Amino acid sequence: MDEQKLERPVEEVGVDGVKKENKMGAMPINKLLLSMAIPMMISMLVQALYNIVDSIFVAKLGQNAFNAVSFSFPVQNVIIAIASGTGVGMNALISRSLGEKNQERANGFAMHGLFLALISSVLVMLVGGFGAEFFFRSQTTNEQVIQDGTSYVLICSLLSFGVMGQIIFERLLQSTGKTTLSMLTQGFGAIINLVLDPILIFGLLGCPKLGVAGAAWATVIGQIGACGLGFILNIKYNKELSLNFKKFRVNGGMIKEIYRIGFPSILMQSIGSVMTYMMNRLLIDIEKTETAAAVFGAYFKLQSFVIMPVIGLGNALTPIVAFNLGARRKDRMKQAYRLGLVYAIAIMLLGASAMIFCPKLLLQLFDASEAMMGMGETAFRIVAVALLFAGYCITTSNFFQACGKSVYSLLMSLTRQLIVLIPLAYLFGYTLGYQAVWYAVPLAELASVVVAVFGYRSINKKLLANL
């Protein structure tokens, strides 16, 4: 009887009142995961590509310009972390509510996600507007880097509503399995950015030469365009959710639920900003120039190109696991997780191989100086090992979030980016020199794997065993 119950197709009620199967509860897992993940992975690849191209264009202006953008990463990352973390909580709760056939709660979580994005963008405007210059002066004394970096961060902060709205609208589409539309939204913004980057940075087609500020303007214009398209696609095609702005009333309980799941994700991603900030300061202090920091910035850009598709895979995995948790389909949850691991580790293996065997070719993309090339070749081969562990960690983190256990994801992130990485980096750096700092990266990632294993065992025993 239990097996028959587990195999029963999961149904949902359409807007016309006719019952239909929801693909997240009925479609074969491998086909479902690939159908949802491939569009997300492509869109994330496009996103990562335009980030790299953005840096390639800026690097043509010199190492100071490249460092200005690289040192801006912590701020950009916090902005994205706030939007993504809110989206993670909203997404998981919408998918779970749909799995439980609770349409009213699903709609409520969708509206509160948009409300929180608006409030967050106002806060980012205030903090970024007043704190940008102080942030750069705390990292460097290079006035050109400070001036360019401050301009870049001010533009991104004051117009952050674009990326906030874009990410939330994408998550709404993902929560109901419409990943192709989500891909279109992100791809649209990336294309705008790619087209505008050279025009605004170098002053082509009669436009003024804006330099680093041009890269910022290209980014925010692309984000605002993607936000607008995301809104249109949700209204026209996301019929599983009803976005009724007139009847919206703030519900503190729903906000609390969203951040119960999403806040650990915000912290988890924001920790990356703290880590990058501290690593930049460490490398500059030890090496006495900004070359090592430039190598670290180049590594982060290239790392994102490898990791972003795996994040896209994880974004597809999260609603699948959350839906089947709501439907009490333990078999489908575990199968999706295992397949996600296989694909993630395979992608990371390819990325690690490129960094190990072709470091010079990759560094040439950023017009690396001779000093940066020599330093980066060694660094890339060391830190590439971390990618082999990262695939497991990212996929497992998404599984934890889908199960409503984001605290485990937070603990993993703390381990790999603060608790282990920073102490080891400072220890190696001040005792063995700046080249030894790179060894802290794979060691910290390995420690995160250990945390992930224990977290999964706990969830398997306390949650999955009772389904």
C-alpha positions in Angstrom: 0.0 0.0 0.0 2.8 2.4 0.9 4.6 1.8 -2.4 1.4 2.4 -4.3 1.0 5.7 -2.4 4.5 6.7 -3.3 4.1 6.0 -6.9 0.8 7.8 -7.3 1.2 10.8 -9.7 1.2 14.2 -8.1 -1.6 16.4 -9.4 -2.3 20.1 -9.3 -5.3 22.1 -10.2 -4.9 24.4 -13.2 -6.5 27.8 -13.5 -9.4 26.2 -15.4 -10.2 23.9 -12.6 -8.9 20.8 -14.5 -6.5 18.5 -12.7 -3.2 17.9 -14.3 0.1 16.2 -13.3 2.8 18.5 -12.1 6.1 17.5 -13.8 8.1 17.8 -10.6 6.1 15.0 -9.1 5.6 12.8 -12.1 8.4 13.2 -14.8 11.4 10.7 -14.6 14.0 12.4 -12.4 16.9 12.4 -14.9 14.7 13.9 -17.6 13.2 16.4 -15.2 16.5 17.5 -13.7 18.1 18.0 -17.2 15.0 19.7 -18.6 15.1 22.2 -15.7 18.9 22.5 -15.3 20.1 22.9 -18.8 18.3 26.2 -19.4 19.5 27.5 -16.0 23.1 26.3 -16.6 23.1 28.0 -20.0 21.8 31.3 -18.5 24.4 31.0 -15.7 27.2 30.4 -18.2 26.0 33.5 -20.1 26.0 35.4 -16.8 29.5 34.2 -15.9 30.7 34.9 -19.5 29.6 38.5 -19.4 31.3 38.9 -16.0 34.6 37.7 -17.5 34.1 39.8 -20.7 33.4 42.8 -18.4 36.8 42.2 -16.7 38.6 41.6 -20.0 37.4 44.9 -21.4 38.3 46.7 -18.1 41.7 45.1 -18.0 42.5 46.8 -21.3 42.5 50.1 -19.3 45.3 48.8 -17.1 45.8 46.9 -13.8 44.5 49.7 -11.7 41.1 49.6 -13.5 41.1 45.8 -13.2 41.8 46.0 -9.5 39.1 48.7 -9.1 36.5 46.2 -10.4 38.0 43.2 -8.6 38.0 45.1 -5.3 34.3 45.9 -5.9 33.4 42.2 -5.8 32.5 42.1 -2.0 29.9 44.9 -2.5 28.4 43.3 -5.6 28.4 40.0 -4.0 26.4 41.2 -0.9 23.8 42.8 -3.2 23.4 39.6 -5.1 23.4 37.6 -1.9 20.5 39.5 -0.4 18.4 39.0 -3.6 19.5 35.4 -4.0 19.0 34.4 -0.4 15.5 36.0 -0.4 14.8 34.1 -3.6 16.0 30.8 -2.1 13.6 31.1 0.8 10.7 32.2 -1.4 11.5 29.5 -4.0 11.6 26.6 -1.6 8.4 27.7 0.2 6.5 28.2 -3.1 7.5 24.8 -4.4 6.7 23.1 -1.1 3.3 24.9 -1.0 2.5 23.8 -4.5 3.5 20.3 -3.6 1.0 20.5 -0.7 -1.6 22.0 -3.1 -1.8 25.2 -1.0 -2.2 27.8 -3.7 -2.9 30.7 -1.4 0.3 30.3 0.5 2.3 29.9 -2.7 0.9 33.3 -4.0 1.6 34.9 -0.6 5.2 33.9 -0.6 5.6 35.2 -4.2 4.3 38.6 -3.3 6.4 38.8 -0.1 9.5 38.0 -2.1 8.9 41.0 -4.4 8.1 43.2 -1.4 11.4 42.2 0.3 13.4 42.9 -2.9 12.0 46.4 -2.9 12.9 47.1 0.7 16.3 45.6 0.3 17.1 47.8 -2.7 16.4 50.9 -0.7 18.7 49.8 2.1 21.5 49.0 -0.4 21.1 52.5 -1.9 21.6 54.1 1.4 24.6 52.0 2.6 26.3 52.0 -0.8 25.8 55.7 -1.3 27.4 56.7 2.0 30.0 53.9 2.4 31.6 53.3 -1.1 34.7 55.5 -0.7 35.4 54.4 2.8 35.2 50.8 1.7 38.0 51.3 -1.0 40.2 53.4 1.3 40.2 50.5 3.7 41.7 48.2 1.1 44.2 50.4 -0.8 46.0 53.7 -0.9 46.1 53.8 -4.7 44.0 56.9 -5.6 43.1 55.8 -9.1 41.8 52.5 -7.8 39.8 54.3 -5.1 38.3 56.8 -7.5 37.3 54.2 -10.2 36.1 51.7 -7.6 34.0 54.2 -5.7 32.3 55.3 -9.0 31.6 51.7 -9.9 30.1 50.8 -6.5 28.0 53.9 -6.4 26.3 53.2 -9.7 25.7 49.5 -8.8 24.3 50.4 -5.4 22.0 53.3 -6.4 20.4 51.2 -9.1 20.4 47.9 -7.3 16.6 47.6 -7.7 17.3 46.1 -11.2 19.3 43.1 -10.0 17.0 42.6 -7.0 13.9 42.5 -9.2 15.6 40.4 -11.8 16.7 37.6 -9.4 13.3 37.5 -7.7 11.4 37.3 -11.0 13.8 34.5 -12.2 13.2 32.6 -9.0 9.4 32.8 -9.4 9.7 31.2 -12.8 12.1 28.6 -11.5 9.8 27.7 -8.6 7.1 26.5 -11.0 9.6 24.7 -13.3 9.7 27.4 -16.1 13.4 27.4 -16.3 13.5 28.2 -20.0 11.8 31.5 -19.4 14.2 32.2 -16.5 17.1 31.6 -18.9 15.6 34.1 -21.4 15.4 36.7 -18.6 19.0 36.3 -17.6 20.3 35.9 -21.1 18.5 39.1 -22.1 20.3 41.1 -19.4 23.6 39.5 -20.3 23.3 40.4 -24.0 22.6 44.0 -23.1 25.6 44.1 -20.9 27.9 42.5 -23.5 26.8 45.0 -26.2 27.1 48.1 -24.0 30.4 47.2 -22.3 32.8 48.2 -25.1 30.6 51.1 -26.2 30.5 52.7 -22.8 33.9 51.7 -21.6 35.8 52.9 -24.7 33.4 55.5 -26.0 32.4 53.9 -29.3 29.5 55.0 -31.6 29.7 58.6 -30.5 29.2 57.8 -26.8 31.6 59.4 -24.2 34.4 57.2 -22.9 33.4 56.3 -19.3 36.1 53.8 -18.4 35.3 51.7 -15.3 32.1 53.7 -14.8 31.0 52.5 -18.2 31.3 48.9 -17.1 29.0 49.7 -14.2 26.4 51.5 -16.3 26.4 48.5 -18.8 25.8 46.2 -15.9 22.9 48.0 -14.3 21.2 48.8 -17.6 21.3 45.0 -18.4 19.9 44.2 -15.0 17.0 46.7 -15.3 16.2 45.3 -18.7 16.2 41.7 -17.4 14.0 42.8 -14.5 11.4 44.3 -16.9 11.4 41.1 -19.0 11.1 38.9 -15.9 8.0 40.9 -14.8 6.4 40.5 -18.2 7.1 36.8 -18.5 5.7 36.1 -15.0 2.5 38.0 -15.7 1.9 36.3 -19.1 3.1 32.8 -18.6 3.5 31.9 -14.9 -0.2 31.0 -14.4 0.6 28.7 -11.3 1.1 31.9 -9.3 -1.1 35.0 -9.0 0.7 38.3 -8.4 -2.1 40.5 -7.1 -0.5 43.8 -6.0 -3.8 45.5 -5.0 -4.7 42.9 -2.4 -1.2 42.5 -1.0 -0.9 42.8 2.7 2.4 42.4 4.6 2.4 39.2 6.7 5.2 39.1 9.3 4.9 35.3 9.6 5.6 34.8 5.9 8.6 37.1 6.0 9.9 35.1 8.9 9.5 31.8 7.1 11.2 33.2 4.0 14.2 34.3 6.0 14.3 31.2 8.1 15.4 29.4 5.0 16.8 32.4 3.0 18.8 34.2 5.7 21.4 31.5 6.1 21.8 31.6 2.3 22.3 35.4 2.5 24.9 35.0 5.2 26.5 32.1 3.3 27.0 34.2 0.2 27.9 37.3 2.1 30.7 35.4 3.8 32.3 35.3 0.4 32.5 39.1 0.5 34.2 39.1 3.9 36.6 36.4 2.7 37.5 38.3 -0.5 38.0 41.5 1.5 40.3 39.9 4.0 42.3 37.9 1.3 42.9 41.1 -0.7 44.2 42.9 2.4 46.4 39.9 3.3 47.9 39.5 -0.1 48.6 43.3 -0.5 50.2 43.4 3.0 52.4 40.4 2.4 53.4 41.0 -1.2 53.6 44.8 -0.9 52.1 45.3 -4.3 48.6 44.6 -5.8 49.8 41.9 -8.2 48.8 39.0 -6.0 45.4 40.6 -5.4 45.0 40.9 -9.1 45.8 37.2 -9.5 43.2 36.4 -6.8 40.7 38.6 -8.7 41.4 36.8 -12.0 41.0 33.4 -10.3 37.6 34.5 -8.9 36.4 35.6 -12.3 37.4 32.3 -13.9 36.2 30.2 -11.0 32.7 31.8 -11.4 32.7 30.6 -15.0 33.1 27.0 -13.7 30.9 27.3 -10.6 28.0 29.2 -12.1 26.7 26.3 -14.2 26.8 24.1 -11.1 24.9 26.8 -9.2 22.3 26.7 -12.1 22.1 22.9 -11.6 21.6 23.4 -7.9 18.9 26.0 -8.6 17.0 23.4 -10.6 17.6 20.7 -8.0 16.1 22.9 -5.1 12.5 23.1 -6.3 12.5 19.4 -7.4 13.6 18.3 -3.9 11.3 20.8 -2.1 8.3 19.8 -4.2 8.8 16.1 -3.5 9.4 16.8 0.2 6.0 18.4 0.3 4.6 15.5 -1.6 6.5 13.0 0.7 8.4 11.4 -2.2 11.6 10.5 -0.5 12.7 8.2 -3.4 12.6 11.1 -5.9 14.3 13.5 -3.5 17.3 11.1 -3.1 17.5 10.3 -6.8 17.5 13.9 -7.8 20.3 14.7 -5.3 22.5 11.8 -6.5 22.2 12.7 -10.1 22.9 16.4 -9.3 26.2 15.2 -7.6 27.3 13.3 -10.7 26.7 16.2 -13.1 28.2 18.8 -10.7 31.4 16.8 -10.1 31.9 16.2 -13.8 31.6 19.9 -14.6 34.1 20.8 -11.8 36.5 18.2 -13.1 36.6 19.9 -16.5 37.1 23.3 -14.9 39.9 22.1 -12.7 41.6 20.5 -15.7 41.6 23.8 -17.6 43.2 25.7 -14.7 45.8 23.0 -14.1 46.9 22.5 -17.7 46.2 25.9 -19.3 46.9 28.6 -16.6 48.9 30.9 -18.9 46.2 30.9 -21.6 43.6 31.9 -19.0 45.7 34.6 -17.5 46.3 36.1 -21.0 42.6 36.9 -21.1 43.2 39.6 -18.6 46.3 41.2 -20.2 48.4 39.8 -17.3 51.8 41.4 -16.8 54.9 39.2 -16.6 54.8 39.3 -12.8 51.1 38.5 -12.7 51.6 35.6 -15.2 54.4 34.0 -13.2 52.6 34.3 -9.9 49.2 33.2 -11.4 50.5 30.1 -13.1 51.5 28.6 -9.8 48.4 29.9 -7.9 45.9 28.5 -10.5 47.3 25.0 -10.3 47.0 25.0 -6.6 43.6 26.4 -6.1 42.1 24.3 -9.0 42.2 21.3 -6.7 39.5 23.1 -4.6 37.1 22.8 -7.6 37.1 19.0 -7.3 35.5 19.3 -3.8 33.3 22.3 -4.6 30.9 20.4 -6.8 29.9 18.1 -4.0 29.6 21.0 -1.5 27.4 23.2 -3.8 25.0 20.4 -4.7 24.7 19.3 -1.1 24.1 22.8 0.1 21.2 23.2 -2.4 19.8 19.9 -1.0 20.0 21.2 2.5 18.2 24.4 1.5 15.4 22.5 -0.2 14.9 20.5 3.0 14.6 23.7 5.0 17.9 23.0 6.7 19.9 26.0 5.5 21.8 26.1 8.8 23.9 23.2 7.5 24.6 25.2 4.3 25.7 28.1 6.4 28.0 25.9 8.5 29.6 24.6 5.3 30.2 28.1 4.0 31.6 29.3 7.3 34.0 26.4 7.3 35.3 26.9 3.7 35.4 30.7 3.7 36.1 31.8 7.2 36.7 29.2 10.0 39.3 27.3 8.1 40.4 29.4 5.1 41.2 32.7 6.7 43.3 31.4 9.6 45.2 29.0 7.3 45.8 31.8 4.8 47.1 34.1 7.4 49.2 31.4 9.0 50.7 30.2 5.7 51.1 33.8 4.4 53.0 35.3 7.3 55.2 32.2 8.0 55.8 30.8 4.5 55.1 33.8 2.1 52.3 34.8 -0.2 52.7 31.8 -2.5 51.7 29.5 0.3 48.4 31.3 0.8 46.9 29.5 -2.2 47.2 26.1 -0.4 44.6 27.3 2.2 41.9 27.3 -0.5 41.7 23.5 -1.3 42.3 22.6 2.4 39.3 24.7 3.4 37.1 23.2 0.7 38.1 19.7 1.9 37.0 20.6 5.4 33.6 21.7 4.0 33.2 18.3 2.5 33.5 16.7 6.0 30.8 19.1 7.3 28.5 18.2 4.3 28.8 14.5 4.9 27.7 14.8 8.6 24.9 17.2 7.7 23.5 14.8 5.1 23.6 11.9 7.5 21.7 14.0 10.1 19.0 15.0 7.6 18.7 11.4 6.3 18.2 10.1 9.9 15.9 12.9 11.3 13.9 14.0 8.2 13.9 11.5 5.3 13.5 8.4 7.5 10.1 9.7 8.6 8.7 10.3 5.1 
